[in-house]
Amino acid sequence: MKYISTRGAAPELSFEQAMLTGLARDGGLYLPESVPSLSHAQIAAMAGQSYEEIAFTVMKPFIGDTFTDAEFKTLIAQAYAGFGHDARAPLKQLAPNHFLLELFHGPTLAFKDFAMQLIGQLFQASLGRSGERVTIVGATSGDTGSAAIEAFRGLSNVDVFILFPHGRVSEVQRRQMTTAADANVHALAVDGDFDTCQGLLKDMFNDFEFRDRVRLAGVNSINWARVLAQVVYYFSSAVSLGAPHRKVSFTVPTGNFGDIFAGYIARQMGLPIEKLVIATNQNDILHRCLTTGVYQTDKVHPSISPSMDIQVSSNFERALFDAYGREGAAVAQVMDELKSTGAFTVSQGALQALREVFTSGRVSEAETSASIKTTLAQSAELLCPHSAVGTAVAVDHLGATPMITLATAHPAKFPDAVEAATGIRPALPPRMADLFEREERVTRMTGDLAALQALILERTGA
Ligand SMILES: *Cc1c(COP(=O)(O)O)cnc(C)c1O
């Protein structure tokens, strides 16, 4: 299986190379040359299987011969062993035909753990046999950073630097990033917002001399291996509601478009998904784009669902690549336009292609709080604000097809917003109860690229 860039001008890579690289050298994102499909019988056979068994079947065709079957099975088993729920991604019912997929039973209580725990294992296995060392730099609006630190801390072949927007993450998120005692972990609080952090990251990837010197590796959702790991729970949940014999739809609280893009891949692989509903908070660039055809950046408006507070939605580029008939040059052109003018118009044909699969909705802050409150009253479920954005949008899209809304984080990760909406302060699971007593370790940074690169060189000795 070969991986190609969405901008058509970077070398083709193997799965392992694409995983260790992250962003392509032409600025694009890697995608498989063609998406393998699973047969009706293969999907039907998943009924009753464990999460790990389904994970193997779904991901195996994408990884080629990177790992033997036995190795890959072991890595999958180790990735999910630390989860606090045997089903890994349990499905609950909220209302007739509306279901909630709980993706917050991993070590940092957000869906990011599904991908990050797995790629921590895959990196370790791959670097372990080559003896190479890499520097992982990640930008986070909160959850990616904590998940990455939890997955990579203490590993011998990896330094991990996490950039997060100072003052814009919840206290639980911050503490999950700043309290790891391992010497290979570096939490960096940057003056600015998530887009500042993501911009710095992209600039470092585009500085080839620096990139090669520190052997930069990216674990943001631009990393294909992360998207791939998330495809699995679309299968496990849909099968438990009767797929492939019955269709399902999904509503996905969306920021960088990585999670919902995994649903798009599941659909391409043959999972009968009717609609993928993009749920956004007041940072609604994707909703506006799907509605009007214009992708127009705006300022980030901080919200109670901070992991979705972004304007440049990186993985949307992958959907655009398909919508533009897989013409890298066309994608490169709209991305250049975005960079120079802050906006571009999606062509009629591409917009139509996107609308065949995706639909969207947007909720305000008040509606998010109301959704937390009514879901507790009507379904006895305490939702985090991101999941509440999802359920609020999903309610407008319920119909004959079962709807699965993704619950992307545990309510205890965002206790202030949950308490404000319901009067109930959600408690951390017992395995994390000492988080507020642990010592914090963090470096404050401006948004200056040169200073950041100097710090990384110094800390890694590269
Ligand atoms: C990352 C995150 C999202 C957004 O996911 P994307 O893949 O960036 O679209 C939503 N909710 C939570 C809790 C997250 O951590």
The ligand as a Gaussian input file, in Angstrom:
#p B3LYP/6-31G(d) Opt

LIG

0 1
 C      -10.054000      16.835000      19.197000
 C      -11.428000      16.912000      19.742000
 C      -12.546000      17.177000      18.925000
 C      -12.400000      17.499000      17.461000
 O      -11.931000      16.404000      16.714000
 P      -11.289000      16.618000      15.263000
 O      -10.767000      15.304000      14.849000
 O      -10.211000      17.645000      15.444000
 O      -12.383000      17.121000      14.384000
 C      -13.803000      17.139000      19.495000
 N      -13.965000      16.892000      20.811000
 C      -12.926000      16.651000      21.630000
 C      -13.184000      16.400000      23.068000
 C      -11.625000      16.638000      21.124000
 O      -10.598000      16.394000      21.943000

